[in-house]
Amino acid sequence: MRQDKNPPIPQQLLQAGEPQMDVLSHTLLGFIIGQALQLDTSLQLALIVSSISLDSDALSIRSREVAFRSHRGPLHSILAAIAASLLIATGYTILMRLPIQTVFTVVPICFTGLSSHLLLDLFTTGSMIALWPFSRKNLALNLTHFFDPPFLGVLILTVFLIIYVKTDVKLIHIIATVAVAFLALGLGVRHYEKNRAANFVKGLDGGTAFEIVSLPTIRPDRWWAVRKTPFENGYRYEIYRVDSARNKILGKDSVESP
């Protein structure tokens, strides 16, 4: 007898590859934000440390598998970001031997770095409980692979351009703004192609599937579309490799689950 009338798609199907946005992307974005805000070297370092600190939940001396399971837990939440910004800001104030009231100036900078981390991770396939402890709902936009060459390329180019122009504040702001616009455009294209892939697979049988989830690959026009349908006492998960630009199925596999 079926225990759950509509169980979610198994998490192992949703976590194709590494779930986290790579540390390099977080670091580069932290540098770009720091330059756009015209922070001094020490404050920019605090922002960069903040932008990568949440991935400390992926560290494990026992095994990579344990680290994988523990990642994207409570530490990847808004409440944890607030707590971490207070902790990092306090540590910065003590190390720099600054007046204690400096903490209130540094906290927003640290929180900016932490928020950029949560935002980047939200675009990838690894879900996170961002609203913990008020909700344990898993959130993920499934727009990009953990390693996205165009995304990373824009970040690297932006960093090189900022270093090249050095002290021209106005030009740095323009470069940062254009970079953000390009990143937003790329994510917008992925969102469009993601929906195309899901709708194409949904239309294969007239829309009788219980649930369809599109998962990204490195290419914005190639998607894994996971289609769930009832099967005997469980569900069948049909996994399609879809060319969303040409509305074409490139491959298919299936997994059955009780």
Rosetta blueprint (number, residue, H / E / L):
1 M L
2 R L
3 Q L
4 D L
5 K L
6 N L
7 P L
8 P L
9 I L
10 P L
11 Q H
12 Q H
13 L H
14 L H
15 Q L
16 A L
17 G L
18 E L
19 P L
20 Q L
21 M L
22 D L
23 V H
24 L H
25 S H
26 H H
27 T H
28 L H
29 L H
30 G H
31 F H
32 I H
33 I H
34 G H
35 Q H
36 A H
37 L L
38 Q L
39 L L
40 D L
41 T H
42 S H
43 L H
44 Q H
45 L H
46 A H
47 L H
48 I H
49 V H
50 S H
51 S H
52 I H
53 S H
54 L H
55 D H
56 S H
57 D H
58 A H
59 L L
60 S L
61 I L
62 R L
63 S L
64 R H
65 E H
66 V H
67 A H
68 F H
69 R H
70 S H
71 H L
72 R L
73 G L
74 P L
75 L L
76 H L
77 S L
78 I H
79 L H
80 A H
81 A H
82 I H
83 A H
84 A H
85 S H
86 L H
87 L H
88 I H
89 A H
90 T H
91 G H
92 Y H
93 T H
94 I H
95 L H
96 M L
97 R L
98 L L
99 P L
100 I H
101 Q H
102 T H
103 V H
104 F H
105 T H
106 V H
107 V H
108 P H
109 I H
110 C H
111 F H
112 T H
113 G H
114 L H
115 S H
116 S H
117 H H
118 L H
119 L H
120 L H
121 D H
122 L H
123 F L
124 T L
125 T L
126 G L
127 S L
128 M E
129 I L
130 A L
131 L L
132 W L
133 P L
134 F L
135 S L
136 R L
137 K L
138 N L
139 L E
140 A L
141 L L
142 N L
143 L L
144 T L
145 H L
146 F L
147 F L
148 D L
149 P H
150 P H
151 F H
152 L H
153 G H
154 V H
155 L H
156 I H
157 L H
158 T H
159 V H
160 F H
161 L H
162 I H
163 I H
164 Y H
165 V H
166 K L
167 T L
168 D L
169 V H
170 K H
171 L H
172 I H
173 H H
174 I H
175 I H
176 A H
177 T H
178 V H
179 A H
180 V H
181 A H
182 F H
183 L H
184 A H
185 L H
186 G H
187 L H
188 G H
189 V H
190 R H
191 H H
192 Y H
193 E H
194 K H
195 N H
196 R H
197 A H
198 A H
199 N H
200 F H
201 V H
202 K H
203 G H
204 L H
205 D H
206 G L
207 G L
208 T L
209 A L
210 F L
211 E E
212 I E
213 V E
214 S E
215 L E
216 P E
217 T L
218 I L
219 R L
220 P L
221 D L
222 R E
223 W E
224 W E
225 A E
226 V E
227 R E
228 K E
229 T E
230 P E
231 F E
232 E L
233 N L
234 G E
235 Y E
236 R E
237 Y E
238 E E
239 I E
240 Y E
241 R E
242 V E
243 D E
244 S L
245 A L
246 R L
247 N L
248 K E
249 I E
250 L E
251 G E
252 K E
253 D E
254 S E
255 V E
256 E E
257 S E
258 P L
